[in-house]
């Protein structure tokens, strides 16, 4: 019985208890199914394949498979029958995708954006069935035939492609991953390609391959056509193609040389360029060879594939970040000993959980902002608790190459832990140990982020706030910043790992001075001691310039450097198996091949994501 239940759950879980991967799998299946049905539908029209099953859904009263009809070849019969048969998996995939998106939960919340996108799939199939019936009743008017094709390609297929991408993104606002001019060109390419698809339906509906109908006696009747000049609409179609070609060339070159452009955007731009070039060749060959049906079908099917990659190119120029919500988790995430203290002191109300941490993304750089300026960005327990999850979200954002930690406003990076809640959350030895574990987890999360982490320090940087800055890879500071690590003012002893970070940066003697005195240091003194790496009058510009530089370099190397330096600081002094594995992985990575190739070709490299 248990085996049956296990097997049943394996079948039903992808739909009724879906994971992100299973939803993404359904979306991919929807993309493939819709692309195939569009392609076979084009084959039906171009080959003049009439109804192969007079007694649908059976083919004859005695046959359940395609049977020969008067006036049709066997190929015609099976083309039409195959197209109809594909509707069954198409309907099933559309329905299952919608149910999976409806049941999917991300961090306990339903993704409404995915539900709405997936709803287009079954609704589109229904609309196609209705439109198809109207087409038959009205004897296939060319405008409705064109609308039938465009509904499949420009609406249903588009929804499937966007859904496949959006599953891997957050539900928040879109953030750019490339320059504004490249985003505009990518959006323009989508719009012009849509016009190109529409123009293609007009060319087909004007030319000799608009289709035929066959009566019960096998008589062929040409369907209505657009009363337009075939030469004129063909020329218009070709002109749009040349414009798309120019856009594709500009985008491919722009992505190639853009600093920090995601590898997916670079690759998709090249695929689109190759696809446009291939489509141009096929188009001219078929035109000068009097439109052979087989070649026209290849042209239409290739156009569907090109549309998919044009959409993917545009989607790869931006990413949607996680939906904005109170960044602090529910106090239930805190250890039990701390939850009791928070509740007793009434420190779990809405005033403590409204956007006190903000995660934002601008291109390849994510920014985590400590947003409590009215308290000089003092960090509450729930804020410390939230940091690991937010850092994880930043690491999972497609295209993210670096993380910046900053404080809101101009007064403080962070004044440290919020002492006002200490009587509630550090009243006992057990609470103090649990509290320190939460703070250490926040620091470790920053230190373990796979890419570079930069602390942008303006104003006060005290205590626990300073320890967060020390967990970052690099510290940039405003000339007016002030630093202090103050356990001696509170009678505290910091955890060993936090203290070690300070010792690693400034040395044992200076670390003792800083910790035992709790004295405030100005930026110049902090830099001389090694607490600060760079001082900049225009802090935001300096950080932006540095992160831009980092985004243009190999993320594989950067991640390996972080691991290597950390191991050296921890006492490893000789090459070992772990370091050899790091080096071997780098040599086998696409970054190494791209770096060498770019050097030999005398161009900037275009590295991918981690």
C-alpha positions as CSV (number, residue, x, y, z in Angstrom):
1,X,0.0,0.0,0.0
2,X,2.8,2.4,0.9
3,X,4.5,1.6,-2.5
4,X,1.3,2.5,-4.3
5,X,0.9,5.7,-2.3
6,X,4.6,6.6,-3.0
7,X,4.2,6.0,-6.7
8,X,0.9,7.9,-6.8
9,X,2.5,10.9,-5.1
10,X,5.4,10.9,-7.6
11,X,2.8,11.2,-10.3
12,X,0.7,13.9,-8.6
13,X,3.3,15.9,-6.7
14,X,4.6,17.8,-9.8
15,X,1.0,19.1,-10.3
16,X,-0.5,19.3,-6.8
17,X,2.7,20.0,-4.8
18,X,4.9,21.5,-7.5
19,X,8.5,22.7,-7.0
20,X,10.0,25.5,-9.0
21,X,11.7,23.0,-11.3
22,X,8.4,21.1,-12.0
23,X,6.6,24.4,-12.9
24,X,9.4,25.4,-15.1
25,X,9.2,21.9,-16.8
26,X,5.5,22.4,-17.5
27,X,6.2,25.8,-18.9
28,X,8.9,24.4,-21.2
29,X,6.5,21.7,-22.3
30,X,3.9,24.4,-23.1
31,X,6.5,26.2,-25.3
32,X,7.4,23.1,-27.2
33,X,3.7,22.0,-27.6
34,X,2.6,25.4,-28.9
35,X,5.6,25.7,-31.3
36,X,4.9,22.2,-32.7
37,X,1.1,22.8,-33.1
38,X,1.8,26.1,-35.0
39,X,4.3,24.4,-37.3
40,X,1.9,21.5,-38.1
41,X,-1.0,23.9,-38.6
42,X,1.2,25.8,-41.1
43,X,1.8,22.4,-42.8
44,X,-1.9,21.8,-43.1
45,X,-2.5,25.1,-44.9
46,X,0.6,25.0,-47.1
47,X,0.0,21.4,-48.3
48,X,-3.8,21.9,-48.8
49,X,-4.4,19.1,-46.4
50,X,-8.2,18.8,-45.8
51,X,-10.0,17.0,-43.1
52,X,-8.6,13.5,-42.9
53,X,-11.3,12.2,-40.5
54,X,-14.8,12.7,-41.8
55,X,-16.4,11.2,-38.7
56,X,-14.1,12.9,-36.1
57,X,-13.1,12.0,-33.5
58,X,-13.1,8.7,-35.2
59,X,-11.8,8.7,-38.8
60,X,-14.5,6.4,-40.1
61,X,-17.3,4.4,-38.5
62,X,-14.9,1.5,-38.4
63,X,-11.5,3.2,-38.0
64,X,-9.9,5.1,-35.1
65,X,-6.9,6.3,-37.1
66,X,-6.5,8.5,-40.1
67,X,-8.2,7.0,-43.2
68,X,-7.9,8.1,-46.8
69,X,-10.4,10.8,-47.9
70,X,-11.4,11.6,-51.5
71,X,-9.0,14.0,-53.2
72,X,-6.3,13.6,-50.5
73,X,-3.0,11.8,-50.6
74,X,-1.9,9.7,-47.7
75,X,0.6,12.5,-46.7
76,X,-2.3,15.1,-46.8
77,X,-4.4,12.8,-44.6
78,X,-1.7,12.2,-42.0
79,X,-0.6,15.9,-41.9
80,X,-4.1,17.0,-41.0
81,X,-4.7,14.0,-38.7
82,X,-1.4,14.6,-36.9
83,X,-2.3,18.3,-36.4
84,X,-5.6,17.4,-34.8
85,X,-4.1,14.7,-32.7
86,X,-1.6,17.1,-31.2
87,X,-4.5,19.1,-29.7
88,X,-5.0,16.5,-27.0
89,X,-1.5,16.8,-25.5
90,X,-1.7,20.6,-26.0
91,X,-4.9,20.8,-24.0
92,X,-3.5,18.5,-21.3
93,X,-0.2,20.5,-21.0
94,X,-2.1,23.8,-20.8
95,X,-4.4,22.5,-18.1
96,X,-1.6,20.9,-16.0
97,X,0.6,24.0,-16.3
98,X,-2.3,26.2,-15.0
99,X,-3.0,23.8,-12.1
100,X,0.7,23.6,-11.2
101,X,1.0,27.4,-11.1
102,X,-2.2,27.6,-9.1
103,X,-0.8,25.2,-6.5
104,X,2.8,26.5,-6.5
105,X,3.9,28.3,-3.4
106,X,7.0,30.4,-3.1
107,X,8.0,31.1,0.5
108,X,4.4,30.2,1.5
109,X,2.8,32.6,-1.0
110,X,1.1,32.0,-4.3
111,X,2.7,33.6,-7.3
112,X,-0.3,35.4,-8.9
113,X,1.8,36.5,-11.8
114,X,2.5,32.9,-12.7
115,X,-1.2,32.0,-12.3
116,X,-2.3,34.8,-14.7
117,X,0.3,33.9,-17.3
118,X,-0.5,30.2,-17.1
119,X,-4.3,30.9,-17.4
120,X,-3.6,32.3,-20.9
121,X,-2.7,28.8,-22.0
122,X,-6.0,27.0,-21.5
123,X,-8.0,30.1,-22.3
124,X,-6.0,30.5,-25.5
125,X,-6.7,26.9,-26.5
126,X,-10.5,27.5,-26.0
127,X,-10.3,30.7,-28.0
128,X,-8.5,28.9,-30.8
129,X,-11.2,26.2,-30.9
130,X,-13.9,28.8,-31.1
131,X,-12.0,30.8,-33.8
132,X,-11.3,27.6,-35.7
133,X,-15.0,26.7,-35.8
134,X,-15.9,30.2,-37.0
135,X,-13.2,29.9,-39.7
136,X,-14.8,26.8,-41.1
137,X,-18.3,28.3,-41.0
138,X,-17.2,31.4,-42.8
139,X,-15.2,29.5,-45.4
140,X,-11.7,30.5,-44.2
141,X,-11.6,34.3,-44.7
142,X,-7.9,35.3,-44.8
143,X,-8.1,37.9,-42.0
144,X,-9.4,35.3,-39.6
145,X,-6.9,32.7,-40.7
146,X,-4.1,35.3,-40.0
147,X,-5.7,36.0,-36.6
148,X,-5.8,32.3,-35.9
149,X,-2.0,32.0,-36.5
150,X,-1.2,35.2,-34.5
151,X,-3.3,34.1,-31.6
152,X,-1.1,31.0,-31.3
153,X,2.2,32.7,-31.9
154,X,1.9,36.2,-30.5
155,X,-0.3,35.4,-27.5
156,X,-0.3,31.8,-26.4
157,X,3.3,30.9,-27.3
158,X,4.5,34.3,-25.9
159,X,2.7,33.6,-22.6
160,X,4.5,30.2,-22.4
161,X,7.9,31.7,-23.1
162,X,7.5,34.4,-20.6
163,X,6.1,32.0,-18.0
164,X,9.2,29.7,-18.5
165,X,11.4,32.7,-17.6
166,X,9.3,34.2,-14.9
167,X,9.2,31.0,-12.8
168,X,13.0,31.4,-12.1
169,X,12.6,35.1,-11.2
170,X,11.0,37.0,-8.3
171,X,7.5,38.5,-8.3
172,X,8.8,42.0,-7.8
173,X,9.6,44.8,-10.3
174,X,11.9,44.3,-13.3
175,X,15.5,45.5,-12.9
176,X,17.8,46.1,-15.9
177,X,20.8,43.8,-16.5
178,X,22.2,45.8,-19.5
179,X,22.4,49.4,-20.7
180,X,19.3,51.4,-21.5
181,X,20.0,51.6,-25.2
182,X,20.4,47.8,-25.5
183,X,17.1,47.3,-23.6
184,X,15.3,49.7,-25.9
185,X,16.7,47.9,-29.0
186,X,15.7,44.5,-27.6
187,X,12.1,45.8,-27.0
188,X,12.0,47.3,-30.4
189,X,13.2,44.0,-31.9
190,X,10.2,42.2,-30.2
191,X,7.8,44.8,-31.6
192,X,9.2,44.7,-35.1
193,X,9.4,40.9,-35.2
194,X,5.7,40.8,-34.2
195,X,4.9,43.1,-37.2
196,X,7.0,40.7,-39.3
197,X,4.9,37.7,-38.2
198,X,1.7,39.6,-39.1
199,X,3.1,40.7,-42.4
200,X,4.1,37.1,-43.1
201,X,0.5,36.0,-42.7
202,X,-0.6,38.6,-45.2
203,X,2.0,37.4,-47.7
204,X,0.8,33.8,-47.3
205,X,-2.9,34.9,-47.5
206,X,-2.2,36.8,-50.7
207,X,0.0,34.2,-52.5
208,X,-0.7,30.9,-54.1
209,X,-0.3,28.9,-50.9
210,X,-3.3,30.4,-49.0
211,X,-4.8,26.9,-48.9
212,X,-7.7,25.0,-50.5
213,X,-10.8,23.3,-49.4
214,X,-12.0,19.9,-50.6
215,X,-15.6,18.8,-50.8
216,X,-16.9,15.2,-50.4
217,X,-16.4,14.6,-54.1
218,X,-12.7,15.6,-54.0
219,X,-13.2,18.9,-55.7
220,X,-10.6,21.5,-54.7
221,X,-11.7,25.1,-54.1
222,X,-9.2,27.9,-53.5
223,X,-9.9,29.7,-50.2
224,X,-10.4,33.5,-50.3
225,X,-7.3,35.6,-50.5
226,X,-6.3,39.1,-49.6
227,X,-6.9,41.4,-52.7
228,X,-3.4,42.8,-52.5
229,X,-0.3,42.9,-54.7
230,X,1.8,39.9,-53.9
231,X,4.9,41.8,-55.0
232,X,4.0,44.7,-52.9
233,X,3.3,42.8,-49.6
234,X,6.4,40.6,-50.3
235,X,8.5,43.7,-50.6
236,X,7.1,45.2,-47.4
237,X,7.8,41.8,-45.6
238,X,11.4,41.9,-47.0
239,X,11.9,45.5,-45.8
240,X,10.9,44.6,-42.3
241,X,13.3,41.7,-42.5
242,X,16.2,44.1,-43.4
243,X,15.3,46.3,-40.5
244,X,15.2,43.4,-38.1
245,X,18.6,42.3,-39.5
246,X,20.1,45.7,-38.7
247,X,18.7,45.6,-35.2
248,X,20.0,42.1,-34.7
249,X,23.5,43.1,-35.8
250,X,23.5,46.2,-33.5
251,X,22.3,44.1,-30.5
252,X,24.8,41.3,-31.1
253,X,27.7,43.9,-31.3
254,X,26.3,45.9,-28.3
255,X,25.9,42.8,-26.1
256,X,29.4,41.6,-27.1
257,X,31.1,44.7,-25.9
258,X,28.8,45.6,-23.0
259,X,30.4,45.4,-19.6
260,X,28.6,43.0,-17.3
261,X,26.0,41.8,-19.9
262,X,24.7,38.4,-18.9
263,X,25.9,35.5,-20.9
264,X,22.4,34.5,-21.7
265,X,21.8,37.9,-23.3
266,X,25.0,37.6,-25.3
267,X,24.2,34.1,-26.5
268,X,20.6,34.9,-27.3
269,X,21.7,37.9,-29.4
270,X,24.0,35.7,-31.4
271,X,21.2,33.1,-31.9
272,X,18.8,35.8,-33.1
273,X,21.4,37.2,-35.5
274,X,22.0,33.8,-37.0
275,X,18.3,33.1,-37.2
276,X,17.6,36.4,-39.0
277,X,20.4,35.6,-41.4
278,X,19.1,32.1,-42.1
279,X,15.5,33.4,-42.5
280,X,16.7,36.0,-45.0
281,X,18.4,33.3,-47.1
282,X,15.4,31.0,-47.0
283,X,13.1,33.9,-47.9
284,X,14.9,34.9,-51.0
285,X,15.5,31.4,-52.1
286,X,11.8,30.5,-51.9
287,X,10.8,33.7,-53.6
288,X,13.0,33.2,-56.6
289,X,12.0,29.5,-56.8
290,X,8.3,30.3,-57.0
291,X,7.4,29.5,-53.4
292,X,7.8,25.7,-53.0
293,X,5.5,24.6,-50.2
294,X,8.2,22.6,-48.3
295,X,10.6,25.5,-48.2
296,X,7.8,27.9,-47.2
297,X,6.9,25.6,-44.3
298,X,10.6,25.6,-43.2
299,X,10.5,29.4,-43.4
300,X,7.3,29.6,-41.2
301,X,8.6,27.1,-38.7
302,X,11.9,28.9,-38.4
303,X,10.0,32.1,-37.9
304,X,8.3,30.5,-34.8
305,X,11.7,29.5,-33.4
306,X,13.1,33.0,-34.1
307,X,10.1,34.6,-32.3
308,X,10.9,32.4,-29.2
309,X,14.6,33.5,-29.1
310,X,13.7,37.2,-29.7
311,X,11.5,37.0,-26.7
312,X,14.2,35.2,-24.7
313,X,16.7,37.9,-25.8
314,X,14.5,40.7,-24.4
315,X,13.8,38.7,-21.2
316,X,17.5,38.2,-20.6
317,X,18.1,42.0,-20.6
318,X,16.1,42.3,-17.3
319,X,15.2,40.4,-14.2
320,X,12.4,40.5,-11.8
321,X,13.6,40.7,-8.2
322,X,11.7,39.2,-5.2
323,X,8.5,41.0,-4.4
324,X,8.9,43.9,-2.0
325,X,7.7,42.8,1.4
326,X,8.7,43.3,5.0
327,X,12.3,42.1,4.8
328,X,12.4,41.0,8.4
329,X,10.9,37.5,8.9
330,X,8.2,36.7,11.3
331,X,9.6,36.6,14.8
332,X,8.8,32.8,14.8
333,X,12.1,32.4,12.9
334,X,14.0,33.5,15.9
335,X,15.2,30.9,18.5
336,X,12.6,30.0,21.1
337,X,14.4,31.8,23.9
338,X,14.5,35.0,21.9
339,X,10.8,34.8,20.8
340,X,9.6,34.9,24.3
341,X,11.7,38.0,25.0
342,X,10.4,39.7,21.9
343,X,6.8,39.0,22.7
344,X,7.2,40.0,26.4
345,X,8.7,43.3,25.3
346,X,6.1,43.8,22.5
347,X,8.9,44.0,19.9
348,X,7.2,42.0,17.2
349,X,4.7,44.7,16.1
350,X,4.4,46.2,12.7
351,X,6.6,49.1,13.6
352,X,9.5,46.7,13.8
353,X,8.8,44.9,10.5
354,X,8.1,47.5,7.8
355,X,10.8,47.5,5.2
356,X,13.7,47.7,7.6
357,X,15.8,45.8,5.1
358,X,15.4,46.4,1.4
359,X,16.8,44.3,-1.4
360,X,17.1,45.9,-4.8
361,X,18.8,45.0,-8.0
362,X,20.2,47.2,-10.7
363,X,21.8,45.2,-13.6
364,X,24.5,42.9,-12.3
365,X,24.6,44.6,-8.8
366,X,22.2,43.8,-5.9
367,X,22.0,46.2,-3.0
368,X,20.9,45.4,0.5
369,X,19.9,48.5,2.4
370,X,19.6,48.8,6.2
371,X,16.6,51.0,6.2
372,X,15.9,52.3,9.7
373,X,17.3,55.9,9.4
374,X,15.2,57.2,12.3
375,X,17.3,55.0,14.6
376,X,20.6,55.5,12.8
377,X,19.9,52.1,11.1
378,X,20.3,50.2,14.4
379,X,19.8,46.5,13.8
380,X,17.1,44.6,15.6
381,X,17.1,40.9,16.2
382,X,14.6,40.3,13.5
383,X,16.7,42.3,11.0
384,X,19.7,40.1,11.8
385,X,17.5,37.1,11.4
386,X,16.4,38.3,7.9
387,X,19.8,38.9,6.4
388,X,20.8,35.3,5.5
389,X,17.6,34.8,3.5
390,X,17.9,38.1,1.7
391,X,21.6,37.4,0.8
392,X,20.5,34.0,-0.5
393,X,17.8,35.7,-2.7
394,X,20.4,38.2,-4.0
395,X,22.7,35.3,-4.9
396,X,19.9,33.5,-6.8
397,X,18.9,36.6,-8.9
398,X,19.9,35.8,-12.5
399,X,22.9,37.9,-13.6
400,X,23.8,39.2,-10.2
401,X,27.6,39.6,-9.9
402,X,28.1,41.7,-6.8
403,X,26.3,42.7,-3.6
404,X,26.5,46.2,-2.0
405,X,25.6,46.6,1.7
406,X,24.6,50.2,2.7
407,X,22.6,52.2,5.2
408,X,19.6,54.4,4.4
409,X,20.1,58.1,4.7
410,X,23.3,60.1,5.3
411,X,23.7,59.8,9.1
412,X,24.7,56.1,9.5
413,X,25.7,52.9,7.8
414,X,24.5,51.3,11.0
415,X,24.8,52.3,14.7
416,X,25.0,48.6,15.5
417,X,22.7,46.3,17.4
418,X,19.5,47.9,18.9
419,X,20.5,48.0,22.6
420,X,16.9,48.9,23.5
421,X,15.8,45.3,23.0
422,X,18.7,43.7,24.9
423,X,16.8,43.4,28.2
424,X,14.3,41.4,26.3
425,X,16.5,39.2,24.0
426,X,19.8,39.0,25.9
427,X,18.6,38.8,29.5
428,X,20.0,35.2,30.1
429,X,23.0,33.3,29.0
430,X,20.8,31.1,26.8
431,X,19.3,34.1,25.1
432,X,22.8,35.7,24.7
433,X,24.1,32.6,23.0
434,X,21.1,32.3,20.7
435,X,21.3,36.0,19.9
436,X,25.0,35.7,19.0
437,X,24.2,32.7,16.8
438,X,21.7,34.8,14.8
439,X,24.2,37.7,14.4
440,X,27.0,35.3,13.4
441,X,24.7,33.7,10.7
442,X,24.1,37.2,9.2
443,X,27.8,37.9,9.1
444,X,28.6,34.4,7.7
445,X,25.9,34.9,5.0
446,X,27.6,38.1,3.8
447,X,31.0,36.5,3.9
448,X,29.8,33.4,2.0
449,X,28.1,35.3,-0.8
450,X,29.5,33.8,-4.0
451,X,30.5,37.2,-5.6
452,X,32.2,40.3,-4.2
453,X,30.4,42.1,-1.4
454,X,31.1,45.8,-0.9
455,X,30.2,47.8,2.2
456,X,29.3,51.4,1.3
457,X,29.8,53.3,4.6
458,X,28.5,56.7,5.2
459,X,28.1,58.2,8.7
460,X,28.2,56.0,11.9
461,X,29.5,52.5,11.6
462,X,29.4,51.1,15.1
463,X,29.4,47.7,16.9
464,X,27.3,45.1,15.1
465,X,27.0,47.3,12.1
466,X,30.8,47.5,11.8
467,X,31.0,43.7,12.2
468,X,28.7,43.3,9.2
469,X,31.0,45.6,7.3
470,X,34.0,43.5,8.3
471,X,32.2,40.5,6.8
472,X,32.2,42.2,3.4
473,X,35.0,41.7,1.0
474,X,35.7,45.4,0.5
475,X,34.8,48.6,2.4
476,X,34.3,52.0,0.8
477,X,33.8,54.9,3.1
478,X,32.8,58.6,2.9
479,X,35.4,61.0,4.4
480,X,33.0,61.8,7.2
481,X,32.3,58.3,8.3
482,X,32.9,57.3,12.0
483,X,33.9,53.8,13.2
484,X,33.8,52.1,16.6
485,X,33.5,48.6,17.9
486,X,32.2,48.9,21.4
487,X,31.9,45.6,23.4
488,X,34.0,47.2,26.2
489,X,31.2,49.9,26.7
490,X,28.6,47.1,27.2
491,X,30.7,44.5,29.1
492,X,30.4,42.1,26.2
493,X,32.7,39.6,24.6
494,X,32.3,39.2,20.8
495,X,32.2,35.7,19.2
496,X,35.6,34.4,18.2
497,X,34.9,34.5,14.4
498,X,33.8,38.1,14.5
499,X,36.9,39.0,16.5
500,X,39.1,37.0,14.1
501,X,37.8,39.1,11.1
502,X,39.0,42.2,12.9
503,X,42.4,40.7,13.8
504,X,42.9,39.5,10.2
505,X,42.3,43.1,8.9
506,X,44.3,45.2,11.4
507,X,46.5,42.8,13.3
508,X,46.5,41.6,16.9
509,X,47.8,44.8,18.6
510,X,45.5,47.2,16.8
511,X,42.5,44.8,17.3
512,X,43.1,44.9,21.0
513,X,43.2,48.7,21.0
514,X,40.0,49.0,19.0
515,X,38.1,46.4,21.1
516,X,39.4,47.3,24.6
517,X,39.0,51.1,24.2
518,X,35.8,51.3,22.1
519,X,37.2,54.5,20.8
520,X,35.7,56.3,17.8
521,X,37.9,56.4,14.7
522,X,37.6,58.8,11.8
523,X,37.8,57.6,8.2
524,X,41.5,58.5,7.8
525,X,42.5,56.6,10.9
526,X,40.3,53.7,10.0
527,X,41.9,53.5,6.6
528,X,45.4,53.7,8.1
529,X,44.5,50.8,10.4
530,X,43.1,48.7,7.5
531,X,39.4,48.9,8.4
532,X,38.7,50.9,5.3
533,X,40.0,50.0,1.8
534,X,38.9,53.1,-0.2
535,X,37.8,56.6,0.8
536,X,35.7,58.5,-1.7
537,X,34.1,62.0,-1.6
538,X,31.4,60.8,-4.0
539,X,30.7,57.4,-2.3
540,X,27.9,56.3,-4.6
541,X,29.8,57.0,-7.8
542,X,33.0,55.3,-6.5
543,X,31.0,52.2,-5.5
544,X,29.2,52.2,-8.8
545,X,32.5,52.4,-10.8
546,X,34.1,49.7,-8.8
547,X,31.1,47.3,-9.1
548,X,30.9,48.0,-12.8
549,X,34.6,47.0,-13.0
550,X,33.9,43.8,-11.0
551,X,30.9,43.0,-13.3
552,X,33.2,42.9,-16.3
553,X,35.6,40.4,-14.7
554,X,35.3,36.6,-14.4
555,X,32.9,35.5,-11.7
556,X,34.6,32.1,-11.6
557,X,37.9,33.8,-10.7
558,X,36.2,36.1,-8.2
559,X,34.5,33.2,-6.4
560,X,37.8,31.2,-6.3
561,X,39.7,34.2,-5.0
562,X,37.3,34.6,-2.1
563,X,37.6,31.0,-1.2
564,X,41.4,31.0,-1.6
565,X,42.0,34.1,0.5
566,X,39.7,32.9,3.2
567,X,41.6,29.6,3.4
568,X,45.0,31.4,3.5
569,X,43.7,33.6,6.4
570,X,42.5,30.5,8.1
571,X,46.1,29.0,8.0
572,X,46.3,27.1,4.8
573,X,49.8,27.8,3.3
574,X,50.3,25.2,0.6
575,X,48.5,23.9,-2.4
576,X,46.2,21.0,-1.6
577,X,43.5,18.9,-3.2
578,X,40.8,21.5,-2.6
579,X,42.8,24.3,-4.2
580,X,43.8,22.0,-7.1
581,X,40.0,21.4,-7.6
582,X,39.4,25.1,-7.7
583,X,42.0,25.7,-10.3
584,X,40.9,22.7,-12.4
585,X,37.3,24.0,-12.3
586,X,38.4,27.4,-13.5
587,X,40.4,25.9,-16.4
588,X,37.3,23.9,-17.4
589,X,34.9,26.8,-17.2
590,X,33.6,28.9,-20.1
591,X,35.2,31.9,-18.5
592,X,38.7,30.6,-19.2
593,X,37.9,29.9,-22.9
594,X,36.3,33.3,-23.3
595,X,39.1,35.2,-21.6
596,X,41.8,33.6,-23.8
597,X,39.7,34.0,-26.9
598,X,39.0,37.7,-26.1
599,X,42.7,38.4,-25.5
600,X,43.7,36.9,-28.8
601,X,40.9,38.8,-30.6
602,X,41.9,42.0,-28.9
603,X,38.4,42.7,-27.4
604,X,36.9,42.9,-24.0
605,X,35.8,39.5,-22.6
606,X,32.1,38.8,-22.1
607,X,31.9,36.5,-19.0
608,X,28.9,34.7,-17.9
609,X,27.3,34.4,-14.4
610,X,28.6,32.2,-11.7
